[in-house]
Amino acid sequence: MADAAARLRKNIIANSPEYAVALAVVVVIFMLILPLPTVLLDLLMAVNITLALLVLLITLYLKRAIDFSVYPTMLLVSTIFGLALNISSTRLILSQGTKFDGRIVKTFASFVVGAEGANGIVVGFIMFIILIAVQTIVITKGSTRISEVAARFVLDGLPAKQMSIDAELNSGLISEEEAKRKKRDLQREVDFYGQMDGASKFISGNVVVGILISVINLIGGFIVGMVIHREPFSTALTTYASLTIGDGLVSQLPALLISTSTGIIITRANADGTFGAQVSAEFSQNSRIYIIAAVVIGGMSLIPGFPFYVLLPLAGLLGWIGARLSKKETQAQALSHSKEQEKAAAKPETQAEQPGLAPLDPISLELGYGLIPLVDKEKGAELLERITRIRRESALDMGIVVPRIRIVDNMRLEPSEYCFKIKGVEVGRGTIRLGLYMAINPGSVQEELSGEKTKDPAFGLPALWITEDLRDKAERSGYTVVDPPSIIATHLTEIIKRHASAILGRQEVQSMLDSLKKDYPAVIDDVQKVLSLGEIQKVLQGLLREQVSIRNLVSIFETLADYAPITKDIGFLIEKSRQALGRQICLQYADQDKVLHVLTIDPTLEQKIIDARVDTPMGAIAALEPGVQRKWIRALTQAVQAVQKQGYFPVLLCSEAARALVKSSSEREIPDLVVMSVPEIASDIQVESIGEIRIEE
């Protein structure tokens, strides 16, 4: 029981702000019904004024409107709170009459009414009416209109802003985390201004109800005083009129503060700092305006009848401000000039080659001006969305985080051309015919179509440019029909796969290590003890070069930590990492029945390849005699073509000692050939040989 009580007490203390707010809201609702003693009424009126003052000060010091997202709800609560107090004070005034002893209401009535008798009451009513008019016609109406316009424009601009964020992400200007934050802030902004559009009606309604309560209070006071209490007209007028004015002012003062804060928070929609900071910055931009104003005000003081004792000091103050700002401007200009001179002096030594030292984009897509509509936000920017998806899919497939892809227009390209570059070097190019579709012949076309002949830029397959009306016919005939954005997106996917090893830099590897260290610190510590960052990068690049996904980094790093103490030969470490990922590699090329159809090498030929091994700084290669090399490539090409005709993907199986040598000897002529070693075959994978490669002596 003691533990339960302690937990309950701890829970109450931890959630005390939530309980306090909930209790306060319930009390406000009951205040509309239950009578209050005057002492409690004075306390709650003081709280109401304090709350309104705090809200006003918060809005003045806000940097962004959405930082005060609870404001619309606060408007509702404060409105109900003020009305509840107004109703409670009205009940007490009508029931107690001359015996009413609410200090705040009576004090407001006395210092606003001021003079005694009818004159003071008239002055008080005029002040009350003016205050109501200012709040209703000027502040509340303006705030309501601004809220409506702001909500409409924010909602209308939502799609464009979302596409702008996507464009910034794809062009590399912002990171994915920053894009998520911007989208979250954008949604909060839309919700805030949508709520403010309705919440501003609380203020206008509060003013109308306040006027109605004051009128009822006055009429009811005359009825209660003269009819029920038999008081003379002068007594009833003095008592109830003054109390009505005081009560009305007490209720309208917080409402005036709240409506002012509403106007401030709405009109500062595009502010970048606090209100005070903005005023200070924007009123001190130019010293000349203060000097001119000082001259004008000083001239006015010379006009007969004008209070020179007021205008001359004001002119002197303006002149002093202008002189101080002028001094600051001079100092700023001198400092700026000095910095420019320092830069100019340092330029011959350190900045002459600055443009050449600028880092190149990891990946960039350059478009001819005719292809700009593909990334135009106003036309959907479908290509931008696809590029974002490709980056995510590449992270899942290959295990690398593809850097942000910068999209730029290049006037040197033909209008319908595009090209991909990796670190400033072109790796792919293609031509797009906007308005047409590319019908690709995968080799199984049943009926030839007429159209402009071309080639698929991603795979080099024969293709045709066709119009939309031929699309259905082309698909029925066996063509693969794709639209322009899909052509570029598919090409980009292949570029990433083929050049993943070039994309993976040391900074990306370091980011992988840092990310993985949070969950696997022991693995990361072990591998970093035995291998440098560059050596780890080379192993990962070696895997990616042969289309092996490095997503299972834990297995790769554990293998490196096991074998690196024995040798730091990169080729050996790559082979051991491939064997650790053997099941993954097998499933990548096996059929649904887990059968791997492979080509094998004649043992004599395989031994020749092993004997021709030569170690180079770039790794081991097979230095076969030219004649043997030609026969080997010819036999390999024929075997691969035969396998492809049977509908299988060409996979070559050999020994561990020969695998890297076989790959290096055939990479130039058959770059897509998959070469696996026997230790990479998982135990539950069946191997079926569909041919053996041999050469004639």
C-alpha positions in Angstrom: 0.0 0.0 0.0 2.9 2.4 0.8 4.5 1.7 -2.6 1.1 2.3 -4.3 0.6 5.6 -2.5 4.1 6.7 -3.3 3.6 5.9 -7.0 0.3 7.8 -7.0 1.9 10.8 -5.3 4.8 10.8 -7.7 2.4 10.5 -10.6 0.3 13.4 -9.4 3.4 15.6 -8.9 4.8 14.7 -12.4 1.5 15.5 -14.0 0.5 18.4 -11.8 0.4 21.0 -14.7 -2.0 18.8 -16.7 -4.2 18.3 -13.6 -4.1 22.0 -12.9 -5.2 23.0 -16.4 -8.0 20.4 -16.4 -9.3 21.6 -13.0 -9.1 25.2 -14.1 -11.2 24.5 -17.2 -13.9 22.7 -15.2 -14.0 25.5 -12.6 -14.5 28.1 -15.4 -17.5 26.1 -16.7 -19.1 25.9 -13.3 -18.5 29.7 -12.7 -21.2 30.3 -15.3 -23.7 28.7 -13.0 -22.5 29.0 -9.4 -22.3 32.3 -7.5 -18.9 33.5 -6.3 -17.9 35.5 -3.2 -16.5 39.0 -4.0 -13.1 38.1 -2.6 -12.8 35.1 -5.0 -14.2 37.3 -7.8 -11.5 39.9 -7.2 -8.8 37.1 -7.3 -10.1 35.6 -10.5 -10.4 39.0 -12.2 -6.8 39.7 -11.3 -5.8 36.3 -12.7 -7.7 37.1 -15.9 -5.9 40.4 -16.4 -2.6 38.7 -15.6 -3.2 35.9 -18.0 -4.1 38.3 -20.8 -1.0 40.3 -20.1 1.2 37.2 -20.2 -0.4 36.2 -23.6 0.3 39.6 -25.0 4.0 39.5 -23.8 4.5 36.0 -25.2 3.3 37.1 -28.6 5.6 40.1 -28.5 8.6 37.8 -27.9 7.7 35.1 -30.3 10.1 34.4 -33.2 7.5 32.3 -35.1 3.7 32.2 -34.8 3.7 28.4 -34.8 5.8 28.4 -31.7 2.6 29.4 -29.8 0.5 26.6 -31.3 -1.8 26.4 -28.2 -2.9 30.0 -28.9 -6.2 29.2 -30.6 -7.2 27.0 -27.7 -6.1 29.6 -25.3 -8.4 32.1 -27.0 -11.4 29.8 -26.3 -10.5 29.2 -22.7 -9.8 32.9 -22.0 -13.0 33.9 -23.7 -15.1 31.5 -21.6 -13.1 32.6 -18.5 -13.8 36.3 -19.1 -17.5 35.7 -19.8 -17.8 33.5 -16.7 -16.4 36.4 -14.6 -18.7 38.9 -16.3 -21.7 36.8 -15.5 -20.6 36.3 -11.9 -20.0 40.0 -11.4 -23.4 40.8 -13.0 -25.1 38.4 -10.6 -23.4 40.0 -7.6 -24.1 43.6 -8.7 -27.8 43.0 -9.3 -28.2 41.0 -6.1 -26.2 43.2 -3.7 -26.7 46.6 -5.2 -25.2 49.3 -3.0 -23.7 46.6 -0.7 -21.6 45.2 -3.5 -17.9 45.3 -2.4 -16.0 44.0 -5.3 -12.8 46.0 -5.0 -11.5 45.7 -8.6 -14.9 46.6 -10.2 -15.5 49.6 -7.8 -11.9 50.9 -8.3 -12.2 50.7 -12.1 -15.5 52.5 -11.9 -14.1 55.3 -9.6 -11.0 56.2 -11.6 -12.6 55.9 -15.0 -15.8 57.8 -14.1 -13.6 60.2 -12.2 -16.0 63.1 -11.5 -19.0 62.6 -9.2 -22.6 62.8 -10.3 -24.1 62.7 -13.8 -21.0 64.3 -15.4 -18.8 61.4 -14.3 -21.2 58.8 -15.4 -21.6 60.3 -18.8 -17.8 60.5 -19.2 -17.5 56.9 -18.0 -20.1 55.7 -20.5 -18.3 57.6 -23.3 -15.0 56.1 -22.4 -16.6 52.6 -22.3 -18.2 53.1 -25.7 -15.0 54.4 -27.3 -13.1 51.4 -25.9 -15.7 49.0 -27.3 -15.6 50.7 -30.6 -11.8 50.6 -30.9 -11.8 46.9 -30.0 -14.7 46.0 -32.3 -14.2 48.1 -35.4 -10.4 48.4 -35.4 -8.6 45.5 -33.7 -11.1 42.6 -33.8 -12.4 43.2 -37.3 -8.8 43.6 -38.7 -7.6 40.5 -36.9 -10.5 38.5 -38.1 -10.0 39.6 -41.7 -6.2 38.9 -41.6 -6.9 35.4 -40.1 -9.3 34.6 -42.9 -6.9 35.7 -45.6 -3.8 34.1 -43.9 -5.7 30.7 -43.6 -6.8 30.8 -47.2 -3.3 31.7 -48.6 -1.5 29.2 -46.4 -3.9 26.4 -47.5 -3.6 27.5 -51.2 0.2 27.6 -51.0 0.5 24.2 -49.3 1.1 22.0 -52.4 3.7 24.5 -53.8 5.6 24.6 -50.5 5.6 20.8 -50.2 7.0 20.5 -53.8 9.6 23.2 -53.0 10.8 21.2 -50.0 11.0 18.0 -52.2 12.9 19.9 -54.8 15.4 21.3 -52.2 15.9 17.7 -50.9 16.5 16.2 -54.3 18.8 19.0 -55.4 20.9 18.5 -52.3 20.2 21.9 -50.6 18.8 20.2 -47.5 19.1 16.8 -45.8 16.3 14.3 -45.3 16.0 15.2 -41.6 15.7 18.9 -42.4 13.1 18.1 -45.1 11.1 16.2 -42.5 11.3 19.1 -40.1 10.3 21.6 -42.7 7.3 19.5 -43.7 6.3 19.1 -40.1 6.6 22.8 -39.5 4.6 23.4 -42.7 1.8 21.2 -41.4 1.8 22.9 -38.1 1.6 26.3 -39.8 -1.4 25.2 -41.9 -3.1 23.8 -38.8 -2.4 26.9 -36.8 -3.7 29.4 -39.3 -6.7 27.2 -40.0 -7.5 27.2 -36.3 -6.9 30.9 -36.0 -9.5 31.6 -38.7 -12.2 30.1 -36.4 -10.7 31.1 -33.1 -10.7 34.8 -34.1 -14.5 34.7 -34.0 -14.3 34.1 -30.2 -13.0 37.6 -29.8 -15.7 39.3 -31.9 -18.3 37.2 -30.1 -16.9 38.1 -26.7 -17.1 41.8 -27.5 -20.8 41.5 -28.6 -21.7 39.5 -25.5 -19.8 42.0 -23.3 -21.9 44.9 -24.7 -25.1 42.8 -24.2 -24.2 42.0 -20.6 -23.5 45.6 -19.8 -26.8 46.8 -21.3 -28.6 44.0 -19.3 -26.7 44.9 -16.2 -27.7 48.6 -16.5 -31.4 47.9 -17.2 -31.6 45.2 -14.7 -29.9 47.5 -12.1 -32.6 50.2 -12.6 -35.3 47.5 -12.2 -33.8 46.0 -9.1 -32.9 49.3 -7.5 -36.1 51.4 -8.3 -38.8 48.7 -8.4 -37.6 46.1 -5.9 -35.5 48.1 -3.4 -37.5 51.3 -3.8 -34.4 53.4 -4.3 -34.7 56.9 -5.9 -33.6 57.3 -9.5 -30.4 59.3 -8.6 -29.2 56.6 -6.2 -30.0 53.7 -8.7 -28.3 55.7 -11.5 -25.2 56.4 -9.4 -24.9 52.8 -8.1 -25.7 50.6 -11.0 -24.4 52.8 -13.8 -21.0 53.2 -12.2 -20.8 49.5 -11.3 -21.8 48.6 -14.8 -19.1 50.8 -16.3 -16.5 49.3 -13.9 -17.6 45.8 -14.6 -17.6 46.4 -18.3 -14.1 47.8 -18.3 -12.8 45.0 -16.1 -14.1 42.4 -18.5 -13.1 44.3 -21.7 -9.5 45.1 -20.6 -8.3 41.5 -20.8 -10.3 41.1 -24.0 -8.5 44.1 -25.4 -5.2 42.6 -24.5 -6.1 39.3 -26.0 -7.4 40.8 -29.2 -4.2 42.9 -29.5 -2.1 39.8 -29.1 -4.2 38.1 -31.8 -3.5 41.0 -34.2 0.2 40.8 -33.4 0.6 37.1 -33.8 -1.4 37.1 -37.1 0.3 40.2 -38.7 3.8 38.7 -37.8 3.3 35.6 -40.0 6.6 36.0 -41.9 8.7 37.3 -39.0 12.2 35.9 -38.4 12.7 37.2 -34.9 11.0 38.8 -31.9 8.9 41.9 -32.3 11.3 44.0 -30.3 14.3 42.8 -32.3 12.5 43.5 -35.6 11.6 47.0 -34.5 15.2 47.7 -33.4 16.7 46.3 -36.6 14.2 47.9 -39.0 14.1 51.3 -37.3 17.9 51.6 -37.3 18.6 50.9 -41.0 19.1 54.5 -42.1 20.4 57.4 -40.0 19.3 60.1 -42.5 15.6 59.7 -41.7 16.2 60.7 -38.0 18.2 63.7 -39.1 15.5 64.8 -41.5 12.8 64.3 -38.9 14.9 66.3 -36.4 15.1 69.2 -38.8 11.3 69.1 -39.5 10.3 68.9 -35.8 12.8 71.7 -35.0 11.2 73.9 -37.7 7.8 73.2 -36.2 9.0 74.5 -32.8 9.6 77.9 -34.4 6.0 78.3 -35.5 4.1 80.7 -33.1 1.8 78.9 -30.7 3.5 75.5 -31.0 4.9 74.2 -27.7 8.6 74.7 -28.4 9.5 73.3 -24.9 8.1 69.9 -26.2 9.2 70.0 -29.8 12.8 71.2 -29.3 13.8 68.3 -26.9 12.1 65.9 -29.3 14.1 67.3 -32.2 17.3 67.0 -30.1 16.5 63.4 -29.3 16.0 62.5 -33.0 19.2 64.3 -33.9 21.1 62.4 -31.2 19.7 59.0 -32.5 20.6 60.0 -36.1 24.2 60.9 -35.1 24.7 57.6 -33.2 23.3 55.6 -36.2 25.5 57.5 -38.6 28.6 56.7 -36.5 27.7 53.0 -36.4 27.2 53.0 -40.2 30.6 54.6 -40.7 32.3 52.0 -38.5 30.5 49.2 -40.3 31.6 50.5 -43.7 35.2 50.8 -42.5 35.2 47.3 -41.1 33.7 45.9 -44.3 36.3 47.8 -46.4 39.1 46.4 -44.2 37.8 42.8 -44.6 37.6 43.3 -48.4 41.2 44.5 -48.4 42.4 41.5 -46.4 40.6 39.2 -48.8 42.1 40.9 -51.8 45.6 40.7 -50.2 45.2 37.0 -49.5 43.6 36.1 -52.8 46.9 35.6 -54.9 48.1 33.1 -52.3 45.1 31.3 -51.1 42.1 32.0 -53.3 43.4 32.2 -56.8 42.4 28.6 -57.5 39.3 28.7 -55.2 36.8 27.7 -58.0 38.9 24.7 -58.8 39.0 23.6 -55.2 35.2 23.6 -54.8 33.9 20.0 -54.1 32.2 18.3 -56.9 28.7 16.9 -56.5 28.6 13.1 -55.7 25.9 12.7 -58.2 24.3 15.2 -60.5 21.7 15.2 -63.2 22.1 17.8 -66.0 19.1 18.5 -68.2 18.8 20.3 -71.5 16.4 23.2 -71.3 13.7 21.3 -73.2 13.5 18.8 -70.3 13.0 21.4 -67.5 9.2 20.7 -67.4 10.1 17.3 -65.9 11.3 19.0 -62.7 8.9 22.0 -62.8 7.0 22.3 -59.5 4.0 23.8 -61.2 3.7 20.8 -63.6 3.9 18.1 -60.9 7.7 17.6 -60.8 7.1 13.8 -61.1 10.8 13.1 -61.7 11.7 14.7 -58.3 9.4 12.2 -56.5 10.8 9.3 -58.4 14.4 10.3 -57.6 13.6 10.4 -53.9 12.1 6.9 -54.1 15.1 5.6 -56.0 17.5 6.9 -53.3 15.4 5.1 -50.7 15.2 1.9 -52.7 18.9 1.9 -53.3 19.6 2.2 -49.6 17.4 -1.0 -49.1 18.8 -2.9 -52.1 22.5 -2.0 -52.1 22.9 -1.0 -48.5 24.4 2.5 -49.3 22.9 5.9 -48.6 22.9 7.6 -52.0 24.0 11.2 -51.7 21.6 14.0 -52.6 21.3 14.3 -56.4 21.7 17.8 -57.6 19.6 18.7 -60.7 20.9 21.5 -62.9 20.2 22.8 -66.4 23.0 22.7 -68.8 22.9 24.9 -71.9 25.7 22.9 -73.5 23.4 19.9 -73.9 20.9 19.5 -76.6 17.4 20.6 -75.5 16.2 17.0 -75.2 19.4 15.5 -73.8 20.3 14.7 -70.2 23.4 13.2 -68.6 24.4 11.8 -65.2 27.7 12.8 -63.6 29.5 11.3 -60.7 32.0 13.7 -59.1 31.9 15.8 -62.2 32.6 12.9 -64.6 29.9 11.8 -67.1 28.7 8.2 -66.6 25.5 8.2 -68.6 23.6 10.1 -71.3 20.3 9.9 -73.0 17.7 11.6 -75.2 14.1 12.2 -74.2 11.2 13.1 -76.5 8.6 14.8 -74.4 5.1 13.9 -75.3 6.2 10.5 -76.7 6.6 7.1 -75.1 9.6 4.7 -75.4 8.6 1.2 -76.5 11.4 -1.1 -75.6 11.9 -4.5 -77.3 12.9 -7.0 -74.6 13.4 -9.7 -77.3 9.9 -11.2 -77.2 8.0 -8.8 -79.5 5.3 -10.5 -81.6 4.5 -7.7 -83.9 6.8 -4.9 -85.1 5.5 -1.3 -84.9 6.5 1.7 -86.8 8.2 4.6 -85.0 11.4 6.5 -84.6 14.1 4.0 -83.8 16.2 4.6 -80.7 17.9 2.7 -77.9 17.0 2.3 -74.2 19.7 4.4 -72.4 19.8 2.2 -69.4 20.3 -1.3 -71.0 21.0 -0.4 -74.6 18.0 -2.4 -75.9 16.4 -1.5 -79.2 13.4 0.7 -78.8 10.9 3.0 -80.6 9.5 6.4 -79.9 5.7 6.1 -80.2 2.7 8.3 -79.6 0.2 7.7 -76.8 -2.5 6.3 -79.2 -0.1 3.4 -80.0 0.7 2.6 -76.3 -1.9 -0.2 -75.8 -1.1 -1.8 -79.1 2.6 -1.8 -78.3 2.0 -3.4 -74.9 -0.1 -6.1 -76.5 2.7 -6.8 -79.0 5.2 -7.4 -76.2 6.9 -4.0 -75.9 7.7 -2.5 -72.6 6.3 1.0 -72.8 7.6 3.7 -70.5 7.1 7.5 -70.1 10.0 10.1 -70.1 10.3 10.3 -66.2 10.5 6.5 -66.0 13.2 6.4 -68.6 15.4 8.8 -66.6 14.5 7.1 -63.3 15.4 3.6 -64.6 18.6 4.9 -66.1 19.5 6.5 -62.7 18.8 3.2 -60.9 21.2 1.4 -63.2 23.8 4.2 -62.9 23.7 3.8 -59.1 24.0 0.0 -59.3 27.0 0.1 -61.7 28.8 2.9 -60.0 27.9 2.2 -56.4 31.6 1.6 -55.5 32.5 5.1 -56.9 29.6 6.7 -54.9 30.7 5.2 -51.6 33.3 7.6 -50.2 35.1 7.6 -46.9 32.7 10.1 -45.4 29.8 7.8 -46.3 31.7 4.9 -44.7 32.3 6.9 -41.6 28.6 7.8 -41.4 27.8 4.1 -41.6 30.2 3.3 -38.8 28.8 6.1 -36.6 25.3 4.9 -37.2 26.0 1.3 -36.6 28.0 2.0 -33.4 24.9 3.0 -31.5 23.6 -0.6 -31.6 26.8 -2.6 -32.2 29.6 -0.8 -30.5 31.7 -4.0 -29.9 31.7 -4.9 -33.6 32.7 -1.4 -34.7 35.4 -1.2 -32.1 36.9 -4.5 -33.2 37.0 -3.7 -36.9 38.4 -0.2 -36.3 41.2 -1.7 -34.2 42.6 -3.8 -37.1 41.6 -1.8 -40.2 41.8 1.8 -41.2 38.8 3.7 -42.7 40.4 3.5 -46.1 40.8 -0.3 -45.9 37.2 -0.8 -44.8 36.1 1.4 -47.7 38.1 -0.7 -50.2 36.5 -3.9 -49.0 33.0 -2.4 -49.3 33.8 -1.0 -52.7 35.0 -4.4 -53.8 31.7 -6.0 -52.8 29.6 -3.2 -54.5 31.7 -3.5 -57.7 30.2 -7.0 -58.2 26.6 -6.0 -57.2 26.8 -7.5 -53.7 24.6 -5.6 -51.3 26.5 -4.3 -48.2 23.3 -3.8 -46.2 24.4 -6.6 -43.8 27.2 -4.6 -42.5 27.3 -6.4 -39.2 28.3 -9.7 -40.8 30.8 -8.0 -43.1 32.5 -6.2 -40.1 32.5 -9.3 -38.0 34.3 -11.2 -40.8 36.8 -8.4 -41.3 37.5 -8.3 -37.5 38.1 -12.1 -37.7 40.5 -12.2 -40.7 42.2 -8.8 -40.7 44.6 -9.8 -37.9 45.8 -12.6 -40.2 46.3 -10.5 -43.3 45.2 -7.1 -44.6 45.2 -8.2 -48.2 42.0 -6.5 -49.6 41.3 -9.2 -52.1 41.4 -11.9 -49.4 39.2 -9.9 -47.1 36.7 -9.3 -50.0 36.5 -13.1 -50.6 35.9 -13.9 -47.0 33.2 -11.2 -46.8 31.5 -12.7 -49.9 31.5 -16.1 -48.2 29.9 -14.6 -45.1 27.2 -13.2 -47.4 27.0 -16.5 -49.3 23.3 -17.2 -48.7 22.4 -13.6 -49.7 24.4 -13.9 -53.0 22.9 -17.3 -53.8 19.3 -16.2 -53.3 20.0 -13.2 -55.5 20.5 -15.5 -58.5 18.7 -18.8 -57.6 15.2 -19.6 -58.8 12.1 -20.0 -56.7 13.0 -23.6 -55.8 16.4 -22.4 -54.5 18.2 -24.0 -57.5 21.3 -22.2 -58.8 22.0 -22.8 -62.5 25.7 -22.4 -63.1 28.4 -22.7 -65.6 31.6 -24.4 -64.6 35.2 -24.2 -65.9 37.3 -27.1 -67.1 39.8 -27.9 -64.3 42.8 -27.7 -66.6 41.7 -24.2 -67.8 40.9 -23.1 -64.2 44.4 -24.2 -63.1 45.9 -22.1 -66.0 44.1 -19.1 -64.8 45.3 -19.6 -61.2 48.9 -20.2 -62.4 48.7 -16.9 -64.4 48.0 -14.9 -61.2 50.0 -11.6 -60.9 49.6 -9.4 -57.8 49.4 -5.7 -58.6 48.7 -2.6 -56.4 45.1 -2.7 -57.7 44.7 -6.4 -56.8 45.4 -9.8 -58.3 44.9 -10.3 -62.0 45.2 -13.3 -64.4 48.0 -12.5 -66.9 47.1 -15.2 -69.5 49.0 -15.4 -72.7 47.3 -13.3 -75.5 46.3 -16.4 -77.4 44.9 -18.2 -74.4 43.1 -15.0 -73.3 41.3 -14.7 -76.7 40.3 -18.4 -76.6 39.1 -18.1 -73.0 36.9 -15.0 -73.7 35.5 -16.5 -76.9 34.5 -19.7 -75.1 33.1 -17.8 -72.2 31.1 -15.5 -74.5 29.6 -18.5 -76.4 28.7 -20.2 -73.1 27.0 -17.1 -71.7 25.0 -16.6 -74.8 23.8 -20.2 -74.8 22.8 -19.9 -71.1 20.8 -16.7 -71.9 19.0 -18.4 -74.7 17.8 -21.0 -72.2 16.4 -18.2 -70.0 18.9 -18.4 -67.2 21.0 -15.6 -65.8 24.7 -16.3 -66.5 26.5 -17.4 -63.2 30.0 -18.9 -63.3 31.1 -21.2 -60.4 34.7 -21.9 -59.7 37.1 -22.4 -56.8 37.9 -19.8 -54.2 41.5 -19.4 -55.6 40.2 -18.7 -59.1 37.1 -16.5 -58.5 38.8 -13.1 -58.4 41.1 -14.0 -61.3 38.2 -15.2 -63.4 36.2 -12.0 -62.7 39.2 -9.7 -63.5 40.0 -11.5 -66.7 36.4 -11.3 -68.1 35.3 -8.0 -66.6 36.1 -5.8 -69.6 34.4 -8.0 -72.2 31.5 -9.4 -70.0 31.0 -6.9 -67.2 27.7 -8.3 -66.0 29.0 -11.8 -65.5 28.4 -13.2 -62.0 31.3 -15.2 -60.7 30.9 -17.2 -57.5 33.2 -19.5 -55.6 32.3 -22.9 -54.1 32.5 -21.6 -50.4 29.8 -19.0 -51.2 27.2 -21.7 -51.9 24.8 -22.0 -48.9 24.0 -25.5 -47.6 20.3 -25.4 -48.6 21.0 -24.2 -52.2 21.0 -26.8 -54.9 23.5 -26.3 -57.7 22.7 -27.5 -61.3 25.5 -27.3 -63.9 24.2 -26.3 -67.3 27.5 -26.2 -69.1 31.3 -26.4 -68.8 33.7 -23.9 -70.4 36.8 -25.4 -72.1 39.2 -24.2 -74.7 40.9 -26.0 -77.5 44.6 -26.5 -77.2 
